[in-house]
Amino acid sequence: MRSAIHDFHAGLGARFVDFGGWEMPVQYSSVLAEHRAVRGHAGWFDVSHLGRFRLEGPSAEATIRRLLCNDIAKISAGRTQYTMILNDSGGVIDDLIVWKWDDAGSFWILPNASNHERVMGLFRDQDPHSEIEDLRPETVALAVQGPEAPSILEAVLGVSPKRFRTVTCSYGGVTAWMAGTGYTGERGGEVVVPKAVAEHLASALTDAGAVPCGLGARDTLRLEAGLPLWGHELDETITPLEAGLGFAVVLGREFTGSRALERQLQEGANKELVAFRFPGRQIARSGSKLRSGGSTGEVTSGNFSPILECGIGVGFMSPPVPKTETIEAEIRGSWIQATRADLPFVARG
């Protein structure tokens, strides 16, 4: 599958990569330059590969509360919520964002690209009475991120969504839907528009000063921001509590996986997420071994931080992880010392 503005990307010199069954831009100039553009100014990403579907009906909110581990009833209309859909063992089927448009049962659900069909199917199975519409075929999603992103959105669309808020506006004679969300740790928002105006919007954002950025920079930005990646820090064998995402879990009510999480809260987690940084440019990639005292584990994400100018990473280790400042990672057969770090590595926004 391709974004509706694939040819526009090609005209900008994009290099493409397969991502979740989509051919998406991985970079234009360089990952490093695009990363620094977002941290210093603003960049835009085509995130049309990400899942998105409309859920609407009088039973929609009850279905969301039954399927997802956060509690949508705790936020008001016009807000967004980070949450997860779990299996009976408490493992994460997917982490996603819910956009709550009103109090009458109108929501957008935004899963990860590779889990879109599965999550949409689970909602269909649980709620045959609500209307579910797949939004991917007829829309394009663009993320505008960076300290100058709000002013660029204001200039191009006439409005910039506040953090975790939703808003709509008119663009090119059609509706544009926006939320103050993103995956970089920076200010800005994500914009969904009909395919007919998508290329015009991408061009306008570029002309307004937002640098076209690929998924390579998006990954280094999210790692600096300490944000999890499904398939790395999250999967069906990892619970939100183990991944350090307890803030997105509301217990004391029934939802899929709630009993398993309550047991884990009492008995303790089987693994602990740790963050670390190297003194130099060493990089411990996903799958590299970790050790500290008697605790062992492996890296789930590792890369070079363009802002800190050193290698950074996260991984899971067996508890209890010693409270020492050092962790060792195996890189090409040698054990390299790293320093434990707090998340996010780079605090922004």
Helices and strands as residue ranges (DSSP letters): H 6-11, E 15-19, E 22-27, H 31-40, E 43-46, E 53-56, H 60-67, G 72-74, E 79-86, E 92-100, E 106-110, G 113-115, H 116-126, E 131-134, E 139-145, H 149-157, E 166-171, E 174-179, E 188-194, H 195-207, E 211-213, H 215-224, G 246-248, H 258-267, E 272-277, E 289-292, E 295-305, E 310-317, E 326-331, E 334-341
